[in-house]
């Protein structure tokens, strides 16, 4: 029984990671220095089962929040279809969603920053990778990269 539950959790985590991969944006929620919530839809890329990246300016509210409290929540929806079910006379919505908790950290190492930027560009603009080296050379010193390391496996839900 315990092995079955572990296998189910593993499948659920893999499915949730696929939801994150398909979502055009992932909402990253954090806490402002005054304790109020702050959530933003960001373009994230996943490196492996525990690591996500996003890029931003070197200064701003996101980084202020993360320096004060690095704990973040991720949420994504990769499918959302409102539907009226004639046979039931019911309004509903079909969806695929995922959530995860993690810890955000500013990346200082240039090699890791370049790797993260390469992953981001490959995900969102793969046809333009021939311009990547020049773009990185121009902007690396003025681009912040944030690594989010999941603190537990993600979970997902769906209504097909």
Buried (B, 14 or more C-beta within 10 A) or exposed (E): EEEEEEEEEEEBBEBBBBBBBEBEEBBBBBBEEEEEEBEBEBBBBBBEEBBBBBBBEEEEEBBEBBEEBBEBBBBBBBBEEEEEEEEEEEEEEEBBBBBBBBBBBBBEEEEBBBBBBBBBBEBEEEEEEEEBEEBBEEEEEEBBBBBBBBEEBBBBBBEE
